[in-house]
Amino acid sequence: MCKREVMVKNIEKRYDHPLAEIVQIASQYKSEVLLEYDKYKINAKSIMGIIAFNPSEGMNVTISANGNDEGEAVAALEKFLVCQ
């Protein structure tokens, strides 16, 4: 399992459809990919989960993945959420 905590930057201003893009990025990987904030833990491949979760600027989110490509999945979502 690979885990990394990141602070979300202003993804709403940088990307046209940030919530859909999170799902697209997570869906590229075979690993199970989760986003955690407070007591909430959601599947990053679920558009309904991402909409309910609504990661926004200033949130400290933990990205975790479990599977063969877990490192790549976490790195890709980290890059997206911190606007690199």
C-alpha positions as a Markdown table, in Angstrom:
| # | Residue | x | y | z |
|---|---|---|---|---|
| 1 | Met | 0.0 | 0.0 | 0.0 |
| 2 | Cys | 1.2 | 3.5 | -0.9 |
| 3 | Lys | 0.0 | 6.6 | 0.9 |
| 4 | Arg | 0.7 | 10.3 | 0.7 |
| 5 | Glu | -0.9 | 13.3 | 2.3 |
| 6 | Val | -1.2 | 16.4 | 0.2 |
| 7 | Met | -2.8 | 19.9 | 0.5 |
| 8 | Val | -5.2 | 20.5 | -2.4 |
| 9 | Lys | -4.4 | 23.6 | -4.4 |
| 10 | Asn | -7.0 | 25.7 | -6.3 |
| 11 | Ile | -7.9 | 22.9 | -8.8 |
| 12 | Glu | -11.2 | 24.7 | -9.7 |
| 13 | Lys | -9.3 | 27.6 | -11.4 |
| 14 | Arg | -6.6 | 25.4 | -13.0 |
| 15 | Tyr | -8.8 | 22.7 | -14.6 |
| 16 | Asp | -12.1 | 22.9 | -16.5 |
| 17 | His | -13.7 | 19.8 | -14.9 |
| 18 | Pro | -11.5 | 18.9 | -11.9 |
| 19 | Leu | -13.9 | 16.3 | -10.4 |
| 20 | Ala | -14.3 | 14.3 | -13.6 |
| 21 | Glu | -10.5 | 14.6 | -14.2 |
| 22 | Ile | -9.8 | 13.0 | -10.8 |
| 23 | Val | -11.9 | 10.0 | -11.8 |
| 24 | Gln | -10.3 | 9.8 | -15.2 |
| 25 | Ile | -6.8 | 9.8 | -13.7 |
| 26 | Ala | -7.6 | 7.2 | -11.0 |
| 27 | Ser | -9.4 | 5.0 | -13.6 |
| 28 | Gln | -6.1 | 4.7 | -15.6 |
| 29 | Tyr | -4.7 | 2.5 | -12.9 |
| 30 | Lys | -5.6 | -1.1 | -11.9 |
| 31 | Ser | -4.9 | -0.4 | -8.2 |
| 32 | Glu | -7.7 | 0.4 | -5.7 |
| 33 | Val | -7.4 | 4.2 | -5.2 |
| 34 | Leu | -8.9 | 6.0 | -2.2 |
| 35 | Leu | -9.1 | 9.6 | -1.1 |
| 36 | Glu | -9.4 | 10.3 | 2.6 |
| 37 | Tyr | -10.3 | 13.5 | 4.5 |
| 38 | Asp | -11.4 | 13.6 | 8.1 |
| 39 | Lys | -13.6 | 10.5 | 8.6 |
| 40 | Tyr | -14.5 | 10.2 | 4.9 |
| 41 | Lys | -12.9 | 7.7 | 2.6 |
| 42 | Ile | -14.0 | 7.4 | -1.0 |
| 43 | Asn | -13.2 | 5.5 | -4.1 |
| 44 | Ala | -11.4 | 7.9 | -6.4 |
| 45 | Lys | -12.8 | 6.0 | -9.4 |
| 46 | Ser | -16.4 | 6.8 | -8.4 |
| 47 | Ile | -17.8 | 10.1 | -9.9 |
| 48 | Met | -20.6 | 10.1 | -7.3 |
| 49 | Gly | -18.1 | 9.7 | -4.5 |
| 50 | Ile | -15.8 | 12.4 | -5.8 |
| 51 | Ile | -18.8 | 14.8 | -6.2 |
| 52 | Ala | -19.9 | 14.1 | -2.6 |
| 53 | Phe | -16.3 | 14.4 | -1.4 |
| 54 | Asn | -15.6 | 17.6 | -3.4 |
| 55 | Pro | -11.9 | 18.1 | -2.8 |
| 56 | Ser | -11.2 | 21.9 | -2.7 |
| 57 | Glu | -8.4 | 24.3 | -2.0 |
| 58 | Gly | -6.8 | 24.0 | 1.4 |
| 59 | Met | -8.0 | 20.5 | 2.2 |
| 60 | Asn | -5.4 | 18.0 | 3.5 |
| 61 | Val | -6.3 | 14.8 | 1.6 |
| 62 | Thr | -4.6 | 11.4 | 2.0 |
| 63 | Ile | -4.2 | 9.6 | -1.3 |
| 64 | Ser | -3.8 | 5.8 | -0.9 |
| 65 | Ala | -3.6 | 3.0 | -3.4 |
| 66 | Asn | -3.2 | -0.7 | -3.2 |
| 67 | Gly | -2.1 | -2.8 | -6.2 |
| 68 | Asn | 0.6 | -3.4 | -8.8 |
| 69 | Asp | 0.7 | 0.3 | -10.0 |
| 70 | Glu | 0.0 | 1.9 | -6.6 |
| 71 | Gly | 3.0 | 4.2 | -6.7 |
| 72 | Glu | 2.2 | 5.6 | -10.1 |
| 73 | Ala | -1.5 | 6.1 | -9.2 |
| 74 | Val | -0.6 | 8.1 | -6.0 |
| 75 | Ala | 2.0 | 10.2 | -7.8 |
| 76 | Ala | -0.5 | 11.1 | -10.6 |
| 77 | Leu | -3.2 | 12.1 | -8.3 |
| 78 | Glu | -0.8 | 14.1 | -6.1 |
| 79 | Lys | 0.5 | 15.9 | -9.2 |
| 80 | Phe | -3.1 | 16.8 | -10.1 |
| 81 | Leu | -4.3 | 17.9 | -6.7 |
| 82 | Val | -1.3 | 20.1 | -6.0 |
| 83 | Cys | -1.5 | 21.6 | -9.5 |
| 84 | Gln | 1.9 | 20.7 | -10.8 |
